[in-house]
Amino acid sequence: MLLLSGPSRKVRYSLYSGDINTLSIDPYNGIVRLIRPIKREETEVLSAVIAATDQGEPPRTSTAQLTVYISDINDPPVFERRV
């Protein structure tokens, strides 16, 4: 098991690409939020590439694809996990 110490433990998150005018990410905890309300009739899918960068020297970055499928409030929820 690799245990990180010092600046390498501190990770900052950012939206690298995608729906950056609709989504925001907290740089310290990685929580993704909507910037504005959306309507299912207008938007069915939101996507973004999220980057996580440590504060080490040199800094290391990894990315992940986030896809959010929007359903109508009257539709039953469907949860899907892809790895």
TIRO-2110 file (N, C-alpha, C; in Angstrom, 1 decimal):
// TIRO-2110
0.8, -1.2, 0.0, N, 1, A
0.0, 0.0, 0.0, CA, 1, A
0.9, 1.2, 0.0, C, 1, A
0.6, 2.2, -0.9, N, 2, A
1.3, 3.4, -1.0, CA, 2, A
0.7, 4.5, -0.1, C, 2, A
1.4, 5.0, 0.8, N, 3, A
0.8, 6.1, 1.6, CA, 3, A
1.5, 7.4, 1.2, C, 3, A
0.8, 8.4, 0.9, N, 4, A
1.3, 9.7, 0.4, CA, 4, A
1.5, 10.6, 1.6, C, 4, A
2.5, 11.4, 1.6, N, 5, A
2.6, 12.4, 2.6, CA, 5, A
3.0, 13.7, 1.9, C, 5, A
2.9, 14.8, 2.7, N, 6, A
3.3, 16.1, 2.2, CA, 6, A
2.4, 16.6, 1.1, C, 6, A
2.9, 17.5, 0.2, N, 7, A
2.0, 18.1, -0.8, CA, 7, A
1.3, 17.1, -1.7, C, 7, A
1.9, 15.9, -1.9, N, 8, A
1.2, 14.9, -2.8, CA, 8, A
-0.1, 14.5, -2.3, C, 8, A
-0.4, 14.6, -1.0, N, 9, A
-1.7, 14.2, -0.4, CA, 9, A
-2.8, 15.2, -0.8, C, 9, A
-2.4, 16.4, -1.1, N, 10, A
-3.4, 17.5, -1.3, CA, 10, A
-3.8, 17.4, -2.8, C, 10, A
-5.1, 17.1, -3.1, N, 11, A
-5.5, 17.0, -4.5, CA, 11, A
-6.5, 18.1, -4.8, C, 11, A
-6.4, 18.7, -5.9, N, 12, A
-7.3, 19.8, -6.4, CA, 12, A
-8.0, 19.2, -7.6, C, 12, A
-9.3, 19.5, -7.7, N, 13, A
-10.2, 19.0, -8.7, CA, 13, A
-10.6, 20.2, -9.6, C, 13, A
-10.8, 19.8, -10.9, N, 14, A
-11.2, 20.8, -11.9, CA, 14, A
-12.0, 20.2, -13.0, C, 14, A
-12.8, 20.9, -13.7, N, 15, A
-13.5, 20.5, -14.9, CA, 15, A
-12.6, 20.7, -16.0, C, 15, A
-12.2, 19.7, -16.7, N, 16, A
-11.2, 19.8, -17.8, CA, 16, A
-11.9, 20.1, -19.1, C, 16, A
-13.1, 19.5, -19.4, N, 17, A
-13.8, 19.8, -20.6, CA, 17, A
-15.2, 19.3, -20.4, C, 17, A
-16.1, 19.6, -21.3, N, 18, A
-17.5, 19.1, -21.3, CA, 18, A
-18.4, 20.3, -21.0, C, 18, A
-19.5, 20.0, -20.2, N, 19, A
-20.5, 21.0, -19.9, CA, 19, A
-20.1, 21.9, -18.8, C, 19, A
-19.0, 22.7, -19.1, N, 20, A
-18.5, 23.5, -18.0, CA, 20, A
-19.3, 24.8, -17.8, C, 20, A
-20.3, 25.1, -18.7, N, 21, A
-21.2, 26.2, -18.4, CA, 21, A
-22.4, 25.8, -17.6, C, 21, A
-22.6, 24.5, -17.4, N, 22, A
-23.7, 23.9, -16.6, CA, 22, A
-23.3, 23.3, -15.3, C, 22, A
-22.1, 22.8, -15.3, N, 23, A
-21.6, 22.1, -14.1, CA, 23, A
-20.4, 22.9, -13.4, C, 23, A
-20.3, 22.7, -12.1, N, 24, A
-19.1, 23.3, -11.4, CA, 24, A
-18.6, 22.2, -10.5, C, 24, A
-17.3, 22.3, -10.1, N, 25, A
-16.7, 21.3, -9.2, CA, 25, A
-16.0, 22.1, -8.1, C, 25, A
-16.2, 21.6, -6.9, N, 26, A
-15.4, 22.2, -5.7, CA, 26, A
-14.0, 21.7, -5.8, C, 26, A
-13.0, 22.7, -5.9, N, 27, A
-11.6, 22.3, -6.1, CA, 27, A
-11.0, 21.5, -5.0, C, 27, A
-11.6, 21.5, -3.8, N, 28, A
-11.0, 20.9, -2.6, CA, 28, A
-11.6, 19.5, -2.3, C, 28, A
-13.0, 19.4, -2.6, N, 29, A
-13.6, 18.1, -2.2, CA, 29, A
-14.1, 17.3, -3.4, C, 29, A
-14.1, 17.9, -4.6, N, 30, A
-14.6, 17.2, -5.8, CA, 30, A
-16.1, 17.1, -6.0, C, 30, A
-16.9, 17.8, -5.2, N, 31, A
-18.3, 17.7, -5.3, CA, 31, A
-18.7, 18.5, -6.5, C, 31, A
-19.5, 17.8, -7.4, N, 32, A
-20.0, 18.4, -8.6, CA, 32, A
-21.4, 18.9, -8.4, C, 32, A
-21.7, 20.2, -8.9, N, 33, A
-23.0, 20.8, -8.7, CA, 33, A
-23.4, 21.4, -10.0, C, 33, A
-24.7, 21.7, -10.1, N, 34, A
-25.3, 22.4, -11.3, CA, 34, A
-25.1, 23.9, -11.0, C, 34, A
-24.7, 24.6, -12.1, N, 35, A
-24.6, 26.1, -12.0, CA, 35, A
-26.0, 26.7, -12.2, C, 35, A
-26.8, 26.1, -13.0, N, 36, A
-28.1, 26.6, -13.3, CA, 36, A
-29.1, 25.5, -13.4, C, 36, A
-30.4, 25.8, -13.3, N, 37, A
-31.4, 24.8, -13.4, CA, 37, A
-31.4, 24.2, -14.9, C, 37, A
-31.8, 23.0, -15.0, N, 38, A
-31.9, 22.4, -16.3, CA, 38, A
-33.3, 21.7, -16.5, C, 38, A
-33.7, 21.6, -17.7, N, 39, A
-35.0, 20.9, -18.0, CA, 39, A
-34.7, 19.6, -18.8, C, 39, A
-35.3, 18.6, -18.4, N, 40, A
-35.2, 17.3, -19.1, CA, 40, A
-35.5, 17.4, -20.6, C, 40, A
-36.5, 18.2, -20.9, N, 41, A
-36.9, 18.4, -22.3, CA, 41, A
-35.9, 19.0, -23.2, C, 41, A
-35.0, 19.8, -22.5, N, 42, A
-33.9, 20.5, -23.2, CA, 42, A
-32.5, 19.8, -23.2, C, 42, A
-32.3, 19.1, -22.1, N, 43, A
-31.0, 18.4, -21.8, CA, 43, A
-31.3, 17.0, -21.3, C, 43, A
-30.8, 16.0, -22.1, N, 44, A
-30.9, 14.6, -21.6, CA, 44, A
-29.7, 14.1, -21.0, C, 44, A
-28.5, 14.6, -21.4, N, 45, A
-27.2, 14.1, -20.8, CA, 45, A
-26.3, 15.3, -20.6, C, 45, A
-25.6, 15.2, -19.5, N, 46, A
-24.5, 16.2, -19.2, CA, 46, A
-23.2, 15.3, -19.1, C, 46, A
-22.1, 15.9, -19.6, N, 47, A
-20.9, 15.1, -19.4, CA, 47, A
-19.7, 16.1, -19.2, C, 47, A
-18.7, 15.6, -18.6, N, 48, A
-17.5, 16.4, -18.3, CA, 48, A
-16.4, 15.5, -18.0, C, 48, A
-15.2, 16.0, -18.3, N, 49, A
-14.0, 15.3, -17.9, CA, 49, A
-13.4, 16.0, -16.7, C, 49, A
-13.3, 15.3, -15.6, N, 50, A
-12.8, 15.8, -14.3, CA, 50, A
-11.3, 15.5, -14.2, C, 50, A
-10.5, 16.5, -13.8, N, 51, A
-9.1, 16.3, -13.6, CA, 51, A
-8.8, 16.4, -12.1, C, 51, A
-8.0, 15.6, -11.6, N, 52, A
-7.5, 15.6, -10.2, CA, 52, A
-6.0, 15.7, -10.2, C, 52, A
-5.5, 16.8, -9.6, N, 53, A
-4.1, 17.1, -9.7, CA, 53, A
-3.6, 17.2, -8.2, C, 53, A
-2.5, 16.5, -7.9, N, 54, A
-1.9, 16.6, -6.6, CA, 54, A
-0.9, 17.8, -6.6, C, 54, A
-0.5, 18.2, -5.4, N, 55, A
0.4, 19.3, -5.3, CA, 55, A
1.8, 19.0, -5.1, C, 55, A
2.2, 17.7, -5.5, N, 56, A
3.6, 17.3, -5.4, CA, 56, A
4.5, 18.0, -6.5, C, 56, A
5.7, 17.6, -6.4, N, 57, A
6.7, 18.2, -7.4, CA, 57, A
7.4, 17.0, -8.1, C, 57, A
7.1, 16.8, -9.3, N, 58, A
6.2, 17.5, -10.2, CA, 58, A
4.8, 17.1, -9.8, C, 58, A
3.8, 17.9, -10.1, N, 59, A
2.4, 17.6, -9.9, CA, 59, A
2.0, 16.5, -10.9, C, 59, A
1.1, 15.6, -10.4, N, 60, A
0.6, 14.5, -11.2, CA, 60, A
-0.9, 14.7, -11.4, C, 60, A
-1.4, 14.4, -12.6, N, 61, A
-2.8, 14.6, -12.9, CA, 61, A
-3.4, 13.3, -13.4, C, 61, A
-4.7, 13.1, -13.0, N, 62, A
-5.4, 12.0, -13.6, CA, 62, A
-6.8, 12.5, -14.0, C, 62, A
-7.4, 11.9, -15.0, N, 63, A
-8.8, 12.4, -15.4, CA, 63, A
-9.8, 11.3, -15.4, C, 63, A
-11.0, 11.6, -15.3, N, 64, A
-12.1, 10.7, -15.3, CA, 64, A
-13.3, 11.3, -16.1, C, 64, A
-14.0, 10.5, -16.8, N, 65, A
-15.2, 10.9, -17.5, CA, 65, A
-16.4, 10.8, -16.6, C, 65, A
-17.2, 11.9, -16.5, N, 66, A
-18.5, 11.9, -15.7, CA, 66, A
-19.6, 12.1, -16.7, C, 66, A
-20.6, 11.2, -16.6, N, 67, A
-21.8, 11.3, -17.5, CA, 67, A
-23.0, 11.3, -16.6, C, 67, A
-23.9, 12.3, -16.7, N, 68, A
-25.1, 12.4, -15.9, CA, 68, A
-26.3, 12.3, -16.9, C, 68, A
-27.1, 11.3, -16.7, N, 69, A
-28.4, 11.1, -17.5, CA, 69, A
-29.5, 11.8, -16.7, C, 69, A
-30.2, 12.7, -17.4, N, 70, A
-31.2, 13.5, -16.8, CA, 70, A
-32.6, 12.8, -17.0, C, 70, A
-33.3, 12.7, -15.9, N, 71, A
-34.7, 12.1, -16.1, CA, 71, A
-35.7, 13.1, -15.6, C, 71, A
-36.9, 12.9, -16.0, N, 72, A
-38.0, 13.8, -15.6, CA, 72, A
-38.3, 13.5, -14.2, C, 72, A
-38.7, 14.5, -13.4, N, 73, A
-39.0, 14.3, -12.0, CA, 73, A
-40.1, 13.2, -11.8, C, 73, A
-41.0, 13.0, -12.8, N, 74, A
-42.0, 12.0, -12.7, CA, 74, A
-41.6, 10.6, -13.1, C, 74, A
-40.4, 10.5, -13.7, N, 75, A
-39.9, 9.2, -14.0, CA, 75, A
-39.2, 8.5, -12.8, C, 75, A
-39.3, 7.2, -12.7, N, 76, A
-38.6, 6.5, -11.6, CA, 76, A
-37.1, 6.6, -11.8, C, 76, A
-36.3, 6.7, -10.7, N, 77, A
-34.9, 6.8, -10.9, CA, 77, A
-34.2, 5.5, -11.3, C, 77, A
-33.2, 5.7, -12.1, N, 78, A
-32.4, 4.6, -12.6, CA, 78, A
-30.9, 4.9, -12.3, C, 78, A
-30.2, 4.0, -11.6, N, 79, A
-28.8, 4.2, -11.2, CA, 79, A
-28.0, 3.2, -12.0, C, 79, A
-27.0, 3.8, -12.7, N, 80, A
-26.1, 2.9, -13.5, CA, 80, A
-24.7, 3.3, -13.2, C, 80, A
-23.9, 2.3, -13.0, N, 81, A
-22.4, 2.5, -12.7, CA, 81, A
-21.6, 1.8, -13.8, C, 81, A
-20.8, 2.6, -14.4, N, 82, A
-19.9, 2.1, -15.4, CA, 82, A
-18.4, 2.3, -14.9, C, 82, A
-17.6, 1.3, -15.0, N, 83, A
-16.2, 1.5, -14.6, CA, 83, A
-15.3, 1.3, -15.8, C, 83, A
END
